Amino acid sequence: MVYTKGNWEVNKRASRNVKCNDITIANCSSGQDGVREDEEIANAKLIAAAPDLLEALQTLQTAIGYAAENNTLHVLGKQDIDLIDAAIFKATGE
C-alpha cells in the first residue's frame, strides 16, 4: 500500500486540516450548515491517526498470528501496548 509516509498531524492553525510535512492530507471542513465544529475537528484527529492505527493493528495481527501458529497465548510487550495506546490517544484525545 502506498500512502504519504511521515507523521500526520492536525494543522495547529487550521484545526480541521490534516498535514504531513507540507502536504495536505485532508480538509475536514464541510462548509455545510448543521455540521458541528467539534465533529469536524474530531474527524481530522481520526484521519491524522490513521497511519498510527494501521501500525497498531499490524502489531496486533502479528501477535495473533504468532499465537495461532504456536497454539499459545502471545503476550504483547510494553512497547507494543504503548504503540497501541498512543494511536488510540492520537485518534480520540482520550
N, C-alpha and C positions, 0 to 999 in steps of 0.2 A: 504494500500500500504506500502510496506517495502522498504526503501532505507536508505543509510547511513545518520544518523542524525548528525547534527552539522553544523558548518559554512564552507561551501565550498568556497575555495579561489583559485585564480590563484597563483601558486607557484612563489614566488618572484625571485628565482634563475633560474627557468626554466619556462618562461612566457607562454609556450604552454601547461603546465600541470596543472590539477586541483586536489587539495588535500583537504582532510578533516582530520585534525589531521595528522596522519602518513599514511593514506590510500590514494592511488592514485585512483581518481575517473575517470579521463580521461587524455589521452595524445593526444593533437590536432596537433601534428607534423606529417604531412602526409609522409614526406620524398620523395615526388614526385616533379618533375620539374613542374613549372607553377603555383604552389600554393604559393601565396604570404604570407610572414611572418605576415603582418598586419592582413590578413584574418584568419590565424591560431590563432593569439592572440585574435582576436575578437570572434572566436568560443569558445576559452577557457573561456573568460569572460561570454559569454552567458550560457555555461554549469554551471559555478560556481554560477550563479544567479538562477539556476533552482529551488532550494527549496524556495528561497525568492519570485520568481514569482508565484510559486504554492500557497504560503500563501496569496499573494496579490489577486490572482484570487479567492481563497476561501473566502476572506473578501468581495469581490465584489459579489460573489454568495450569501452569507448570506444577504447582504444588498438588493439585487434584490429580493430574496425570501421573505424577510420581507415586502418589498414594494408591491409585488404581493399579498401576503396573506391579507394584510391590505388595499389594494386598495389605497395606499398612496405613496407619494414620500418620500423615506427614504434618508436622507442626511447623507453622510459619515462624521464622525468626523475627526478632525485634525490628530489624531493618525492613523486613517485608511489611510488617504491621505498620511501622511508621510511614512507609510509602503509601499504603492504602489510606491511613488516617489523613495524611497530608492532601491526597487527591480529593477525598470527601470534603475536607475543610475548605479547599480552594473552590469547590463547586457550590458549597452551601453556606460557608462562613460559620459553620457550627462544628 
